[in-house]
Amino acid sequence: MFKRKLNIVLAFAVCAILLPMTMSAEDQVTRPFKAQSNATQVVNLMTGDWLFEEWGEGTHTGRYTNEGSGHPGYGSGVLTAADGDQIFWDVTQVGGNPPVVVFTGGTGRFENASGELTGETSNMEVVIDWPTMTITATVHYTGWIRY
């Protein structure tokens, strides 16, 4: 009898551990994503390498900060939401019109996140102080996120 009770308890324990893992992947929902930010990108004109930082407010993130870096044709970064959860991203059309940001996972509620954004800039200002170019702009993003 003791062995049977132990097996039942172990079965419930395994289910309790596995259930949240299976539910999180199955319960992901695709949602529209919009954000507005102020951004600064510093580009090394000799190599094309760039650094990016941004602060803004978006659906699903609240106020956020965003940092990234890259080189011609590719970049990656991390967006940190108001509650500290993060979204990882890549961009492959650097310099394209418009660049496409692809979500590649994250932490907290954004674990296994996917999606993509495009951005439109306004209020752009470019300052060249050889060998760097600094671009500041307001960016409006639209797209989708699945988490």
PyRosetta script that sets phi, psi and omega in degrees:
from pyrosetta import init, pose_from_sequence

init()
pose = pose_from_sequence("MFKRKLNIVLAFAVCAILLPMTMSAEDQVTRPFKAQSNATQVVNLMTGDWLFEEWGEGTHTGRYTNEGSGHPGYGSGVLTAADGDQIFWDVTQVGGNPPVVVFTGGTGRFENASGELTGETSNMEVVIDWPTMTITATVHYTGWIRY")
pose.set_psi(1, -41.9)
pose.set_omega(1, 179.3)
pose.set_phi(2, -61.1)
pose.set_psi(2, -41.2)
pose.set_omega(2, -179.3)
pose.set_phi(3, -63.9)
pose.set_psi(3, -38.2)
pose.set_omega(3, 179.1)
pose.set_phi(4, -65.8)
pose.set_psi(4, -43.8)
pose.set_omega(4, 178.1)
pose.set_phi(5, -62.8)
pose.set_psi(5, -40.2)
pose.set_omega(5, 179.1)
pose.set_phi(6, -63.0)
pose.set_psi(6, -42.1)
pose.set_omega(6, 178.4)
pose.set_phi(7, -63.2)
pose.set_psi(7, -39.8)
pose.set_omega(7, 178.6)
pose.set_phi(8, -65.2)
pose.set_psi(8, -44.6)
pose.set_omega(8, 179.2)
pose.set_phi(9, -62.1)
pose.set_psi(9, -44.1)
pose.set_omega(9, 178.7)
pose.set_phi(10, -63.0)
pose.set_psi(10, -39.9)
pose.set_omega(10, 178.5)
pose.set_phi(11, -62.3)
pose.set_psi(11, -44.2)
pose.set_omega(11, 177.9)
pose.set_phi(12, -63.9)
pose.set_psi(12, -38.5)
pose.set_omega(12, 180.0)
pose.set_phi(13, -64.4)
pose.set_psi(13, -43.3)
pose.set_omega(13, 178.4)
pose.set_phi(14, -62.5)
pose.set_psi(14, -43.8)
pose.set_omega(14, 178.4)
pose.set_phi(15, -62.2)
pose.set_psi(15, -41.4)
pose.set_omega(15, -179.6)
pose.set_phi(16, -63.6)
pose.set_psi(16, -32.8)
pose.set_omega(16, 179.3)
pose.set_phi(17, -78.5)
pose.set_psi(17, -43.3)
pose.set_omega(17, -175.0)
pose.set_phi(18, -78.7)
pose.set_psi(18, -30.7)
pose.set_omega(18, -175.9)
pose.set_phi(19, -57.5)
pose.set_psi(19, -49.6)
pose.set_omega(19, 178.6)
pose.set_phi(20, -61.7)
pose.set_psi(20, -33.8)
pose.set_omega(20, -179.5)
pose.set_phi(21, -67.4)
pose.set_psi(21, -39.7)
pose.set_omega(21, -178.9)
pose.set_phi(22, -76.6)
pose.set_psi(22, -34.5)
pose.set_omega(22, -179.0)
pose.set_phi(23, -67.9)
pose.set_psi(23, -38.2)
pose.set_omega(23, -176.1)
pose.set_phi(24, -63.6)
pose.set_psi(24, -37.9)
pose.set_omega(24, 179.3)
pose.set_phi(25, -73.5)
pose.set_psi(25, -37.1)
pose.set_omega(25, -177.5)
pose.set_phi(26, -77.8)
pose.set_psi(26, -28.9)
pose.set_omega(26, -173.9)
pose.set_phi(27, -89.2)
pose.set_psi(27, 8.6)
pose.set_omega(27, 179.6)
pose.set_phi(28, -64.3)
pose.set_psi(28, 141.3)
pose.set_omega(28, -177.6)
pose.set_phi(29, -126.8)
pose.set_psi(29, 138.6)
pose.set_omega(29, 175.6)
pose.set_phi(30, -84.8)
pose.set_psi(30, 128.9)
pose.set_omega(30, -175.8)
pose.set_phi(31, -132.1)
pose.set_psi(31, 149.2)
pose.set_omega(31, 172.8)
pose.set_phi(32, -67.1)
pose.set_psi(32, 148.8)
pose.set_omega(32, -179.1)
pose.set_phi(33, -131.6)
pose.set_psi(33, 127.3)
pose.set_omega(33, 174.9)
pose.set_phi(34, -133.6)
pose.set_psi(34, 146.1)
pose.set_omega(34, 178.6)
pose.set_phi(35, -154.4)
pose.set_psi(35, 155.9)
pose.set_omega(35, 173.6)
pose.set_phi(36, -133.8)
pose.set_psi(36, 138.8)
pose.set_omega(36, -175.3)
pose.set_phi(37, -148.4)
pose.set_psi(37, 170.1)
pose.set_omega(37, 166.6)
pose.set_phi(38, -111.6)
pose.set_psi(38, 131.4)
pose.set_omega(38, -173.6)
pose.set_phi(39, -131.8)
pose.set_psi(39, 149.7)
pose.set_omega(39, 174.2)
pose.set_phi(40, -131.6)
pose.set_psi(40, 129.3)
pose.set_omega(40, 176.9)
pose.set_phi(41, -125.9)
pose.set_psi(41, 130.3)
pose.set_omega(41, 178.0)
pose.set_phi(42, -113.1)
pose.set_psi(42, 123.0)
pose.set_omega(42, -175.7)
pose.set_phi(43, -115.2)
pose.set_psi(43, 132.0)
pose.set_omega(43, 171.8)
pose.set_phi(44, -82.0)
pose.set_psi(44, 112.5)
pose.set_omega(44, -175.0)
pose.set_phi(45, -69.1)
pose.set_psi(45, -18.5)
pose.set_omega(45, 179.3)
pose.set_phi(46, -82.6)
pose.set_psi(46, -35.6)
pose.set_omega(46, -176.1)
pose.set_phi(47, -109.5)
pose.set_psi(47, -21.9)
pose.set_omega(47, -175.0)
pose.set_phi(48, 85.4)
pose.set_psi(48, -6.1)
pose.set_omega(48, 177.6)
pose.set_phi(49, -63.8)
pose.set_psi(49, 148.0)
pose.set_omega(49, -177.1)
pose.set_phi(50, -142.3)
pose.set_psi(50, 154.8)
pose.set_omega(50, 172.9)
pose.set_phi(51, -122.2)
pose.set_psi(51, 144.7)
pose.set_omega(51, -173.8)
pose.set_phi(52, -136.5)
pose.set_psi(52, 135.3)
pose.set_omega(52, 169.9)
pose.set_phi(53, -140.6)
pose.set_psi(53, 148.7)
pose.set_omega(53, -171.1)
pose.set_phi(54, -152.1)
pose.set_psi(54, 150.9)
pose.set_omega(54, 173.5)
pose.set_phi(55, -142.4)
pose.set_psi(55, 136.2)
pose.set_omega(55, -176.4)
pose.set_phi(56, -168.9)
pose.set_psi(56, -160.0)
pose.set_omega(56, 179.8)
pose.set_phi(57, -141.0)
pose.set_psi(57, 135.3)
pose.set_omega(57, -177.2)
pose.set_phi(58, -142.7)
pose.set_psi(58, 162.8)
pose.set_omega(58, 172.6)
pose.set_phi(59, -65.4)
pose.set_psi(59, 143.2)
pose.set_omega(59, 177.9)
pose.set_phi(60, 73.6)
pose.set_psi(60, -9.8)
pose.set_omega(60, -179.2)
pose.set_phi(61, -120.4)
pose.set_psi(61, -23.6)
pose.set_omega(61, -169.4)
pose.set_phi(62, 66.0)
pose.set_psi(62, -151.5)
pose.set_omega(62, 176.0)
pose.set_phi(63, -68.1)
pose.set_psi(63, 137.8)
pose.set_omega(63, -176.4)
pose.set_phi(64, -140.2)
pose.set_psi(64, 162.4)
pose.set_omega(64, 167.8)
pose.set_phi(65, -119.8)
pose.set_psi(65, 155.3)
pose.set_omega(65, -175.3)
pose.set_phi(66, -147.1)
pose.set_psi(66, 130.4)
pose.set_omega(66, 178.9)
pose.set_phi(67, -133.5)
pose.set_psi(67, 143.6)
pose.set_omega(67, 178.2)
pose.set_phi(68, -157.7)
pose.set_psi(68, 171.6)
pose.set_omega(68, 177.0)
pose.set_phi(69, -153.5)
pose.set_psi(69, 164.8)
pose.set_omega(69, 179.7)
pose.set_phi(70, -178.7)
pose.set_psi(70, -168.4)
pose.set_omega(70, 178.0)
pose.set_phi(71, -141.4)
pose.set_psi(71, 175.0)
pose.set_omega(71, -175.4)
pose.set_phi(72, -51.9)
pose.set_psi(72, 124.1)
pose.set_omega(72, 176.4)
pose.set_phi(73, 91.9)
pose.set_psi(73, -10.6)
pose.set_omega(73, -176.8)
pose.set_phi(74, -156.6)
pose.set_psi(74, 147.8)
pose.set_omega(74, 173.5)
pose.set_phi(75, -160.6)
pose.set_psi(75, 165.9)
pose.set_omega(75, 177.3)
pose.set_phi(76, -152.0)
pose.set_psi(76, 162.5)
pose.set_omega(76, -179.8)
pose.set_phi(77, -171.4)
pose.set_psi(77, -171.8)
pose.set_omega(77, -177.3)
pose.set_phi(78, -136.7)
pose.set_psi(78, 125.1)
pose.set_omega(78, 173.7)
pose.set_phi(79, -99.4)
pose.set_psi(79, 128.3)
pose.set_omega(79, 179.8)
pose.set_phi(80, -110.8)
pose.set_psi(80, 117.6)
pose.set_omega(80, -178.5)
pose.set_phi(81, -73.9)
pose.set_psi(81, 170.6)
pose.set_omega(81, -177.9)
pose.set_phi(82, -56.4)
pose.set_psi(82, -34.7)
pose.set_omega(82, -178.2)
pose.set_phi(83, -89.6)
pose.set_psi(83, 3.8)
pose.set_omega(83, 178.4)
pose.set_phi(84, 95.7)
pose.set_psi(84, -13.8)
pose.set_omega(84, 175.7)
pose.set_phi(85, -64.5)
pose.set_psi(85, 148.1)
pose.set_omega(85, -175.2)
pose.set_phi(86, -121.2)
pose.set_psi(86, 151.1)
pose.set_omega(86, 172.9)
pose.set_phi(87, -120.5)
pose.set_psi(87, 126.4)
pose.set_omega(87, 177.2)
pose.set_phi(88, -91.1)
pose.set_psi(88, 143.6)
pose.set_omega(88, -177.4)
pose.set_phi(89, -143.5)
pose.set_psi(89, 157.4)
pose.set_omega(89, 172.2)
pose.set_phi(90, -128.5)
pose.set_psi(90, 152.2)
pose.set_omega(90, 172.9)
pose.set_phi(91, -132.9)
pose.set_psi(91, 130.6)
pose.set_omega(91, -175.9)
pose.set_phi(92, -116.3)
pose.set_psi(92, -7.7)
pose.set_omega(92, 177.5)
pose.set_phi(93, -109.5)
pose.set_psi(93, 48.0)
pose.set_omega(93, -180.0)
pose.set_phi(94, -59.9)
pose.set_psi(94, 126.3)
pose.set_omega(94, -177.1)
pose.set_phi(95, 85.3)
pose.set_psi(95, -7.5)
pose.set_omega(95, 176.9)
pose.set_phi(96, -73.8)
pose.set_psi(96, 172.0)
pose.set_omega(96, -177.6)
pose.set_phi(97, -128.4)
pose.set_psi(97, 103.1)
pose.set_omega(97, -11.4)
pose.set_phi(98, -88.3)
pose.set_psi(98, 159.6)
pose.set_omega(98, 174.8)
pose.set_phi(99, -67.4)
pose.set_psi(99, 150.8)
pose.set_omega(99, 178.6)
pose.set_phi(100, -110.5)
pose.set_psi(100, 123.9)
pose.set_omega(100, 177.8)
pose.set_phi(101, -96.9)
pose.set_psi(101, 129.2)
pose.set_omega(101, -179.0)
pose.set_phi(102, -115.5)
pose.set_psi(102, 126.2)
pose.set_omega(102, 177.4)
pose.set_phi(103, -78.0)
pose.set_psi(103, 135.6)
pose.set_omega(103, -174.8)
pose.set_phi(104, -125.1)
pose.set_psi(104, 21.5)
pose.set_omega(104, 179.5)
pose.set_phi(105, 128.8)
pose.set_psi(105, -165.6)
pose.set_omega(105, -179.7)
pose.set_phi(106, 170.0)
pose.set_psi(106, -162.2)
pose.set_omega(106, 179.1)
pose.set_phi(107, -125.1)
pose.set_psi(107, 164.9)
pose.set_omega(107, 179.6)
pose.set_phi(108, 59.7)
pose.set_psi(108, -133.8)
pose.set_omega(108, -177.8)
pose.set_phi(109, -67.0)
pose.set_psi(109, -15.8)
pose.set_omega(109, 180.0)
pose.set_phi(110, -93.8)
pose.set_psi(110, 8.2)
pose.set_omega(110, 176.1)
pose.set_phi(111, -57.9)
pose.set_psi(111, 133.3)
pose.set_omega(111, -177.3)
pose.set_phi(112, 66.7)
pose.set_psi(112, 18.6)
pose.set_omega(112, 179.4)
pose.set_phi(113, -63.4)
pose.set_psi(113, 148.6)
pose.set_omega(113, 172.9)
pose.set_phi(114, -140.4)
pose.set_psi(114, 167.8)
pose.set_omega(114, 179.0)
pose.set_phi(115, 145.7)
pose.set_psi(115, -176.4)
pose.set_omega(115, 177.0)
pose.set_phi(116, -156.2)
pose.set_psi(116, 154.5)
pose.set_omega(116, -179.8)
pose.set_phi(117, -133.0)
pose.set_psi(117, 150.3)
pose.set_omega(117, 165.0)
pose.set_phi(118, -121.5)
pose.set_psi(118, 151.7)
pose.set_omega(118, -177.6)
pose.set_phi(119, -125.6)
pose.set_psi(119, 145.8)
pose.set_omega(119, 172.8)
pose.set_phi(120, -118.5)
pose.set_psi(120, 134.8)
pose.set_omega(120, -177.5)
pose.set_phi(121, -102.4)
pose.set_psi(121, 151.9)
pose.set_omega(121, 171.9)
pose.set_phi(122, -145.0)
pose.set_psi(122, 169.5)
pose.set_omega(122, -179.7)
pose.set_phi(123, 52.4)
pose.set_psi(123, 39.0)
pose.set_omega(123, -176.9)
pose.set_phi(124, -77.4)
pose.set_psi(124, 137.1)
pose.set_omega(124, 175.6)
pose.set_phi(125, -131.6)
pose.set_psi(125, 132.9)
pose.set_omega(125, -179.2)
pose.set_phi(126, -120.5)
pose.set_psi(126, 128.3)
pose.set_omega(126, 177.1)
pose.set_phi(127, -125.0)
pose.set_psi(127, 125.2)
pose.set_omega(127, 178.3)
pose.set_phi(128, -108.8)
pose.set_psi(128, 123.3)
pose.set_omega(128, 175.0)
pose.set_phi(129, -132.4)
pose.set_psi(129, 87.5)
pose.set_omega(129, -169.1)
pose.set_phi(130, -43.6)
pose.set_psi(130, 131.3)
pose.set_omega(130, 8.1)
pose.set_phi(131, -99.6)
pose.set_psi(131, 24.7)
pose.set_omega(131, 179.6)
pose.set_phi(132, -115.8)
pose.set_psi(132, 152.4)
pose.set_omega(132, 173.4)
pose.set_phi(133, -124.5)
pose.set_psi(133, 128.6)
pose.set_omega(133, 178.8)
pose.set_phi(134, -112.2)
pose.set_psi(134, 125.4)
pose.set_omega(134, -179.8)
pose.set_phi(135, -115.6)
pose.set_psi(135, 126.2)
pose.set_omega(135, 173.0)
pose.set_phi(136, -118.7)
pose.set_psi(136, 144.3)
pose.set_omega(136, -177.4)
pose.set_phi(137, -163.5)
pose.set_psi(137, 162.9)
pose.set_omega(137, 166.9)
pose.set_phi(138, -94.9)
pose.set_psi(138, 135.3)
pose.set_omega(138, -177.8)
pose.set_phi(139, -123.5)
pose.set_psi(139, 133.1)
pose.set_omega(139, 175.3)
pose.set_phi(140, -112.1)
pose.set_psi(140, 118.4)
pose.set_omega(140, -178.7)
pose.set_phi(141, -104.6)
pose.set_psi(141, 143.5)
pose.set_omega(141, 169.7)
pose.set_phi(142, -138.0)
pose.set_psi(142, 147.5)
pose.set_omega(142, -179.7)
pose.set_phi(143, 167.6)
pose.set_psi(143, -146.2)
pose.set_omega(143, -177.5)
pose.set_phi(144, -147.5)
pose.set_psi(144, 156.8)
pose.set_omega(144, 175.6)
pose.set_phi(145, -139.4)
pose.set_psi(145, 143.0)
pose.set_omega(145, 177.0)
pose.set_phi(146, -120.8)
pose.set_psi(146, 119.9)
pose.set_omega(146, 176.5)
pose.set_phi(147, -152.5)
pose.dump_pdb("model.pdb")
